[in-house]
Amino acid sequence: MRIFKFGGASVKDADGVKNLYKVLSQTGYKDTIILVSAMGKMTNSFEELVNFYFNDNSKTLIHLKSIKNFHQNIINSLFDKNKESVTLSLKNNLYELEKFFNESNSKNYSFVYDQVVSYGEILSTTIIFSYLKIKGLDISFLDARKCIKTDNYYRDSNLDWDLTVKKIKKQIKKGRSYVTQGFIGSDNKGNTTTLGREGSDYSASIFAYSLDAKDVTIWKDVPGVLNADPRFFSDTTLLTNISYSEAIELAFYGASVIHPKTLQPLQRKDIPLYVKSFLNPNMNGTTVSREIKIKPMIPCFIIKPNQTLLKLSSLDFSFIVEKNISEIFELLHKFQMKVDMIQNSAISFSVCVNNKYGRLRDLVKQLNTKFKVEVNENVDLHTVRHFDQKAIDKIKNNGKKILLEQRTNQVVQFVTI
């Protein structure tokens, strides 16, 4: 069994869906699970829908209509005939979503988020499955929520591995091929959950681990894993080979090509990961496998924008000791802060966090009862792995103010504003 994962950029429009079919025609699709993300920027659009629901409900149905029109236009471009059944599926799914809005009285943002944003994947796979069937592919549709079982930590749910493996083995029949969703699962009450932003890669590795897959291929709009994000750097280099451990390090620091949780399940069963271009499927791309050196050995640049830097100091100029640090981390956990960098001295403690759940204000309020707190929002966290002096100069000379600097023998980090 092979696992293919296609991200939103690969299916952003009708031409993208046609190209997905072309890729499958070139690579073969037998014994393959094809995981697909929401189309284009639809995850962002569904996130806007959630925000309208909570903050400006009068715009909810208007925005929902624009989402419908986006998908209907793709259907119209893909299907000359037999589009009535696909259109009906689109209408039925959006009717269910509208029904949820009308009947739900939940104030839990993360719960509502997962119930709503997951429709991006449902609509995408419904359209793509129908198109592949029209093109003559012998393929089945699979609702990933029947397989991926999680707890109810909405927006970043934790996997129930044992139950998930059992469900996947029960649902997947040998010799068959499937279209399914990345990113989504369900809890023990049947509520939809998500695995965290960009979690489709993780979904691919879950299926691969459960089925002892031959390999996993992530199809991207770049030629493979690059040493820097081309959105921020004009001069990038393709990394042709990376070890699992190196890829885990890069993902941990925020490299956007591979989701941080993707690698460990693959490493445990020695399943190779390929990152390739859906525009040039015959190119080799990047291979991630057991302990091989990064090739070529060059600095790798990672940027995490829109972070928050908190600098804490004691109110009486006493030392920041283990007890204080323990209290700080308890609060960071309580308010769901993702910690990306820490640094401490005798009388201060600095931490760079991702305010993903929007609870920064409540956190700072509690911290202020015990510490003097300095807050810098909208900072950028730069990480350079395998740095040299030229790489350091590249960050230092970008015109931004450096608030914090930290380095080890292989990694240097800067917080800039």
C-alpha distance (Angstrom), angle and dihedral (degrees) to the residues before:
residue distance angle dihedral
M1 . . .
R2 3.82 . .
I3 3.79 126.3 .
F4 3.82 121.5 -143.0
K5 3.79 121.4 -173.6
F6 3.82 121.1 -166.7
G7 3.80 117.5 -168.4
G8 3.79 128.5 -147.7
A9 3.80 94.1 -92.0
S10 3.82 90.4 59.9
V11 3.82 92.4 56.9
K12 3.79 101.3 31.7
D13 3.82 92.8 128.3
A14 3.79 143.0 -1.2
D15 3.81 92.4 -76.3
G16 3.80 88.4 54.8
V17 3.81 91.6 54.3
K18 3.80 89.9 48.7
N19 3.79 89.4 50.5
L20 3.82 90.6 51.3
Y21 3.80 87.7 57.5
K22 3.81 88.9 48.2
V23 3.81 91.1 52.5
L24 3.81 91.1 50.6
S25 3.81 89.8 48.4
Q26 3.81 90.5 54.0
T27 3.80 98.7 41.7
G28 3.80 99.4 33.2
Y29 3.78 123.9 -118.0
K30 3.81 106.0 -141.1
D31 3.81 114.7 127.9
T32 3.79 89.8 7.2
I33 3.79 133.3 135.9
I34 3.79 110.3 -150.7
L35 3.80 113.0 -158.5
V36 3.80 116.1 -167.0
S37 3.79 132.7 -167.9
A38 3.79 128.2 -146.3
M39 3.79 113.6 -68.8
G40 3.79 117.9 -89.1
K41 3.80 111.3 -48.3
M42 3.80 94.4 -15.2
T43 3.81 93.2 120.9
N44 3.81 87.4 61.1
S45 3.79 89.9 46.9
F46 3.81 92.7 51.7
E47 3.81 88.8 47.9
E48 3.82 87.6 56.0
L49 3.80 87.8 50.7
V50 3.81 90.4 55.8
N51 3.81 90.5 49.4
F52 3.81 91.4 50.9
Y53 3.80 89.8 50.0
F54 3.80 91.4 56.4
N55 3.80 101.5 32.6
D56 3.81 110.0 23.5
N57 3.79 109.0 14.5
S58 3.81 93.2 175.4
K59 3.82 88.6 73.1
T60 3.81 96.4 48.7
L61 3.81 98.4 90.9
I62 3.80 92.4 39.8
H63 3.79 90.6 55.4
L64 3.79 91.2 43.6
K65 3.79 88.5 56.5
S66 3.82 90.9 53.9
I67 3.81 89.0 52.4
K68 3.79 89.5 50.9
N69 3.82 91.9 49.5
F70 3.81 91.5 50.3
H71 3.79 92.5 55.5
Q72 3.81 93.7 39.3
N73 3.81 90.6 55.4
I74 3.81 89.7 53.9
I75 3.82 90.3 49.0
N76 3.80 90.6 50.2
S77 3.81 90.6 51.8
L78 3.80 94.8 47.5
F79 3.80 103.5 42.9
D80 3.80 124.7 55.8
K81 3.76 90.1 176.6
N82 3.79 136.9 1.3
K83 3.78 89.2 44.0
E84 3.80 92.7 124.6
S85 3.81 93.6 81.3
V86 3.83 92.3 48.1
T87 3.79 90.8 48.0
L88 3.81 89.6 49.2
S89 3.83 90.1 52.5
L90 3.81 89.4 50.8
K91 3.81 91.5 50.7
N92 3.81 93.2 46.0
N93 3.81 93.0 50.7
L94 3.79 92.9 48.2
Y95 3.80 90.1 45.8
E96 3.81 88.1 56.4
L97 3.79 89.6 50.0
E98 3.80 92.2 48.9
K99 3.80 88.7 48.5
F100 3.81 89.3 53.7
F101 3.80 90.7 53.3
N102 3.80 91.3 50.0
E103 3.79 96.3 46.4
S104 3.79 104.1 33.7
N105 3.78 119.1 93.7
S106 3.81 95.2 173.7
K107 3.80 116.6 138.9
N108 3.79 90.9 -168.9
Y109 3.81 103.2 112.0
S110 3.80 94.9 -165.4
F111 3.82 92.7 50.5
V112 3.80 92.5 49.8
Y113 3.81 89.7 44.4
D114 3.80 92.7 58.8
Q115 3.81 94.6 45.1
V116 3.82 91.1 51.3
V117 3.81 107.6 33.2
S118 3.81 91.9 49.7
Y119 3.81 88.7 70.6
G120 3.80 88.1 75.5
E121 3.80 89.3 69.6
I122 3.81 94.1 39.8
L123 3.81 93.4 53.6
S124 3.80 93.1 42.9
T125 3.79 95.5 52.0
T126 3.81 92.9 42.7
I127 3.82 91.0 57.1
I128 3.81 95.5 41.3
F129 3.81 93.9 46.8
S130 3.82 90.5 51.4
Y131 3.81 91.3 49.3
L132 3.80 93.7 49.3
K133 3.80 90.3 49.8
I134 3.81 90.6 51.1
K135 3.82 88.1 51.8
G136 3.79 89.1 56.4
L137 3.80 102.4 -103.8
D138 3.80 115.6 152.2
I139 3.78 96.9 -132.8
S140 3.82 140.0 137.1
F141 3.81 133.2 -138.8
L142 3.80 118.7 -122.8
D143 3.80 127.1 -171.4
A144 3.82 103.2 -140.5
R145 3.81 90.2 -151.9
K146 3.81 87.9 73.3
C147 3.80 89.2 59.9
I148 3.81 111.4 28.1
K149 3.80 105.8 71.5
T150 3.79 120.0 -173.6
D151 3.79 144.8 160.3
N152 3.82 120.3 -96.2
Y153 3.81 98.4 -97.0
Y154 3.79 89.7 128.1
R155 3.83 120.5 -145.1
D156 3.80 92.3 18.9
S157 3.79 106.1 33.2
N158 3.79 124.9 -177.0
L159 3.77 118.2 -124.3
D160 3.79 124.9 -116.7
W161 3.79 93.1 -142.6
D162 3.80 100.0 -172.4
L163 3.80 94.9 49.3
T164 3.81 92.6 41.7
V165 3.80 93.1 53.4
K166 3.82 90.4 49.7
K167 3.83 92.3 48.6
I168 3.81 93.9 47.7
K169 3.80 93.2 48.8
K170 3.80 89.3 49.6
Q171 3.82 95.1 48.7
I172 3.82 99.6 41.9
K173 3.80 117.0 76.1
K174 3.78 119.5 -157.9
G175 3.79 113.8 -107.6
R176 3.82 93.8 22.8
S177 3.80 130.4 109.5
Y178 3.79 125.2 -143.1
V179 3.79 143.5 -164.7
T180 3.79 112.6 -147.0
Q181 3.78 142.6 152.3
G182 3.75 130.7 -89.6
F183 3.81 122.5 -150.0
I184 3.82 98.8 31.5
G185 3.80 138.2 91.3
S186 3.80 138.5 144.1
D187 3.80 139.2 -111.9
N188 3.82 128.2 -129.5
K189 3.83 90.8 -84.2
G190 3.78 92.8 54.7
N191 3.81 94.7 -107.8
T192 3.78 115.1 143.9
T193 3.80 116.1 -106.7
T194 3.79 133.0 -174.6
L195 3.79 131.1 -141.1
G196 3.79 97.6 -136.9
R197 3.79 131.6 -79.1
E198 3.81 111.4 -44.5
G199 3.82 88.2 12.6
S200 3.81 94.7 144.4
D201 3.81 90.4 92.6
Y202 3.79 88.3 56.6
S203 3.82 89.8 50.2
A204 3.80 88.9 55.0
S205 3.79 92.1 53.0
I206 3.83 91.2 47.4
F207 3.80 91.2 56.0
A208 3.81 90.7 43.9
Y209 3.80 93.4 51.3
S210 3.80 93.2 45.9
L211 3.80 93.7 50.3
D212 3.84 99.7 35.7
A213 3.79 86.5 -120.7
K214 3.78 123.2 -158.0
D215 3.82 92.2 -126.4
V216 3.80 145.9 -33.8
T217 3.80 124.6 -122.1
I218 3.79 122.1 -165.2
W219 3.82 110.5 -161.3
K220 3.81 112.3 -148.8
D221 3.80 139.9 171.8
V222 3.82 88.7 -114.5
P223 3.83 126.7 69.2
G224 3.80 92.3 -108.2
V225 3.79 137.6 -64.0
L226 3.80 108.2 -14.8
N227 3.79 127.3 -161.4
A228 3.82 89.3 -118.8
D229 3.79 139.6 16.7
P230 3.84 107.7 -92.4
R231 3.82 88.7 -145.7
F232 3.81 88.4 69.1
F233 3.82 104.0 23.5
S234 3.80 127.2 50.1
D235 3.82 95.7 -163.7
T236 3.81 109.3 60.5
T237 3.80 132.0 159.0
L238 3.81 128.8 -150.5
L239 3.81 115.2 -117.8
T240 3.80 103.0 -143.7
N241 3.82 96.8 -172.0
I242 3.80 132.7 25.1
S243 3.79 131.6 169.0
Y244 3.79 120.8 -126.1
S245 3.80 90.7 -110.7
E246 3.81 92.7 50.2
A247 3.80 91.4 48.8
I248 3.82 90.1 48.8
E249 3.80 89.6 52.9
L250 3.81 92.4 49.3
A251 3.80 91.8 46.8
F252 3.82 91.3 47.3
Y253 3.79 90.8 55.8
G254 3.79 90.9 49.1
A255 3.80 109.7 -90.7
S256 3.80 101.8 166.6
V257 3.80 99.5 -149.6
I258 3.83 95.0 75.7
H259 3.81 126.9 35.2
P260 3.84 111.1 -120.5
K261 3.83 95.2 -120.9
T262 3.80 95.1 48.2
L263 3.78 101.2 84.4
Q264 3.80 106.3 53.2
P265 3.83 97.6 64.6
L266 3.81 89.7 48.5
Q267 3.79 92.8 47.0
R268 3.80 91.9 51.8
K269 3.81 90.9 59.7
D270 3.82 97.8 29.8
I271 3.81 93.1 -118.2
P272 3.83 111.1 163.2
L273 3.79 119.7 -127.8
Y274 3.79 122.6 -147.9
V275 3.79 123.5 -164.4
K276 3.80 109.9 -161.9
S277 3.78 142.1 165.0
F278 3.79 116.7 -102.1
L279 3.82 86.2 -154.1
N280 3.82 92.4 58.0
P281 3.82 105.3 24.5
N282 3.80 93.9 169.9
M283 3.81 93.3 61.2
N284 3.81 115.6 100.9
G285 3.82 96.8 -124.2
T286 3.81 116.8 178.3
T287 3.79 127.0 -30.1
V288 3.82 119.5 -153.4
S289 3.79 112.6 -167.1
R290 3.79 144.5 130.6
E291 3.79 121.4 -32.8
I292 3.80 104.7 -37.2
K293 3.77 122.6 142.2
I294 3.77 119.6 -103.3
K295 3.79 108.5 -94.3
P296 2.95 119.9 -122.2
M297 3.81 98.7 21.7
I298 3.82 100.8 -135.9
P299 3.83 136.4 132.1
C300 3.80 114.3 -75.0
F301 3.82 116.9 -148.1
I302 3.82 122.6 -153.0
I303 3.80 127.1 -179.8
K304 3.80 126.7 -166.4
P305 3.81 107.5 -171.1
N306 3.81 127.9 -164.5
Q307 3.80 96.4 33.0
T308 3.82 127.2 148.6
L309 3.80 123.5 -127.1
L310 3.80 116.4 -153.9
K311 3.78 119.8 -168.5
L312 3.80 113.5 -167.4
S313 3.80 126.7 -169.8
S314 3.78 131.6 175.0
L315 3.80 117.1 -96.4
D316 3.83 92.5 -131.3
F317 3.83 98.1 38.0
S318 3.81 90.9 -107.9
F319 3.79 121.1 145.7
I320 3.81 121.8 -78.2
V321 3.80 99.3 -124.5
E322 3.80 136.8 176.0
K323 3.80 94.0 -80.2
N324 3.81 91.3 54.0
I325 3.79 92.4 47.7
S326 3.81 90.5 49.3
E327 3.82 90.3 53.0
I328 3.80 91.0 48.6
F329 3.81 92.9 52.5
E330 3.79 92.1 46.9
L331 3.81 88.5 56.9
L332 3.81 92.5 45.1
H333 3.81 88.2 53.8
K334 3.80 93.0 44.5
F335 3.80 92.3 54.1
Q336 3.84 94.0 41.9
M337 3.79 98.0 -116.3
K338 3.80 118.1 167.5
V339 3.81 106.6 -138.8
D340 3.80 113.8 -143.1
M341 3.81 102.5 168.1
I342 3.80 138.3 6.1
Q343 3.79 134.6 -170.4
N344 3.76 130.1 172.9
S345 3.78 138.8 -174.3
A346 3.79 132.4 -179.6
I347 3.82 95.6 -74.8
S348 3.81 104.7 15.0
F349 3.80 140.9 55.4
S350 3.81 123.0 -162.8
V351 3.79 124.9 -166.8
C352 3.80 130.8 178.3
V353 3.81 111.1 -149.7
N354 3.78 141.3 178.2
N355 3.81 110.3 -126.2
K356 3.81 91.7 -152.2
Y357 3.80 95.9 150.2
G358 3.81 96.4 43.3
R359 3.81 95.7 -119.6
L360 3.80 98.6 123.9
R361 3.80 95.2 113.3
D362 3.81 92.8 54.5
L363 3.80 91.0 46.9
V364 3.80 93.6 51.1
K365 3.81 90.7 47.3
Q366 3.82 90.6 58.0
L367 3.80 94.2 41.7
N368 3.80 90.0 53.1
T369 3.80 90.2 64.5
K370 3.81 90.7 66.9
F371 3.79 107.5 18.1
K372 3.74 143.6 35.7
V373 3.82 102.7 -109.5
E374 3.79 128.0 -156.5
V375 3.81 113.9 -169.5
N376 3.81 126.2 -160.5
E377 3.80 112.9 -179.4
N378 3.83 128.6 -168.3
V379 3.78 94.6 28.7
D380 3.81 124.6 152.3
L381 3.79 122.5 -126.2
H382 3.81 111.7 -149.1
T383 3.80 119.3 -165.7
V384 3.81 124.1 -175.0
R385 3.80 116.9 -170.7
H386 3.83 117.9 -162.8
F387 3.79 88.2 13.5
D388 3.78 128.6 -174.5
Q389 3.79 130.4 -173.4
K390 3.79 92.6 -90.7
A391 3.82 89.8 55.8
I392 3.81 91.6 49.1
D393 3.79 91.1 50.0
K394 3.80 89.4 50.6
I395 3.81 90.6 61.1
K396 3.79 96.6 38.0
N397 3.80 93.1 51.2
N398 3.79 97.8 49.6
G399 3.79 92.6 101.0
K400 3.80 97.6 -108.3
K401 3.79 128.2 119.4
I402 3.81 115.3 -108.1
L403 3.80 111.9 -134.3
L404 3.78 98.0 174.3
E405 3.80 137.2 10.5
Q406 3.78 130.0 -169.6
R407 3.78 134.1 167.9
T408 3.79 143.3 -178.7
N409 3.79 127.8 -177.0
Q410 3.83 92.3 -79.2
V411 3.80 106.2 19.5
V412 3.79 134.7 53.7
Q413 3.82 122.5 -174.8
F414 3.79 132.8 -167.7
V415 3.78 130.9 -173.0
T416 3.80 108.8 -152.0
I417 3.79 137.0 -179.7
